[in-house]
């Protein structure tokens, strides 16, 4: 349930809801219900985000500030097609190298 | 994906409008060596990058260029703020005003609209990184030309900051190029493409000579010739270094 991909999916879904509410609030800044939902989801997101970055490494470069090594550059990048299962081991596998792939 | 921070990367507060300077700076908004071109170039080239260092540097510099795009847009908007049209015209901004009013539109200083023809994005990472290094130098020169024509410190300071960033980016791209070349050389030297077992093959003295000559002919380049250059030469693959041999066994 708390695999990397599942957790990322939860963050993605929460973020999308937040984006929708953000846009709605931009043109309805005094809608209290929307604001309440935004606040609630922002809290959820905060928790999920912390959980993810502690376990699987940074989603933003600054998230890596507490680590001894620079995890930010590690594969996979969003356009890489990798089996998420390979990374289920968490931080131990964050250094997994996928080097020397040459395009074409 | 991206998230927006409600601040400019470097503070911009231009107290004295200057439509003449606004028109000149416009080229760094949507001109050939401008910030929009830079950002789109790096963010598009990322997909061709073969290793994590180069993927990261193109993503991060491409992102910073978007922040510079915002800085330039902020400068232009402040430089024409509250200036009456007649004054804009007198200061040389009339041809831009006639088309866009005071709207900040991605064009060069002559009003020529932005075009993706300013950039390239190829499947060859070496080609891309060389273009990127050239692009940073061209942008640095452009900022120097702009600084030469500016007289207000409120304008000069952000331009100087942006010029400095071009120098740093150039440096980082140079390092990325070296990293990519080394990674590719390692790969190309050990493996025969049609040898699925990836067994080391006998060095071909002819090719070795060619490569050594090429490297000698280009002594300023700390990076030996790209293995891509010899990629299509049939037959055995290049000899590898002692260190590489050890690693292989």
HADDOCK unambig.tbl for C-alpha pairs under 7 A between the chains (distance, minus, plus):
assign (segid A and resid 73 and name CA) (segid B and resid 52 and name CA) 5.47 0.50 0.50
assign (segid A and resid 73 and name CA) (segid B and resid 53 and name CA) 6.03 0.50 0.50
assign (segid A and resid 73 and name CA) (segid B and resid 56 and name CA) 5.30 0.50 0.50
assign (segid A and resid 74 and name CA) (segid B and resid 52 and name CA) 5.86 0.50 0.50
assign (segid A and resid 75 and name CA) (segid B and resid 52 and name CA) 6.08 0.50 0.50
assign (segid A and resid 99 and name CA) (segid B and resid 50 and name CA) 6.92 0.50 0.50
assign (segid A and resid 99 and name CA) (segid B and resid 51 and name CA) 5.31 0.50 0.50
assign (segid A and resid 100 and name CA) (segid B and resid 50 and name CA) 6.07 0.50 0.50
assign (segid A and resid 100 and name CA) (segid B and resid 51 and name CA) 6.33 0.50 0.50
assign (segid A and resid 100 and name CA) (segid B and resid 183 and name CA) 5.61 0.50 0.50
assign (segid A and resid 100 and name CA) (segid B and resid 184 and name CA) 6.20 0.50 0.50
assign (segid A and resid 100 and name CA) (segid B and resid 187 and name CA) 6.41 0.50 0.50
assign (segid A and resid 101 and name CA) (segid B and resid 50 and name CA) 5.10 0.50 0.50
assign (segid A and resid 101 and name CA) (segid B and resid 51 and name CA) 6.93 0.50 0.50
assign (segid A and resid 102 and name CA) (segid B and resid 50 and name CA) 5.19 0.50 0.50
assign (segid A and resid 103 and name CA) (segid B and resid 48 and name CA) 6.20 0.50 0.50
assign (segid A and resid 103 and name CA) (segid B and resid 50 and name CA) 6.69 0.50 0.50
assign (segid A and resid 103 and name CA) (segid B and resid 123 and name CA) 6.35 0.50 0.50
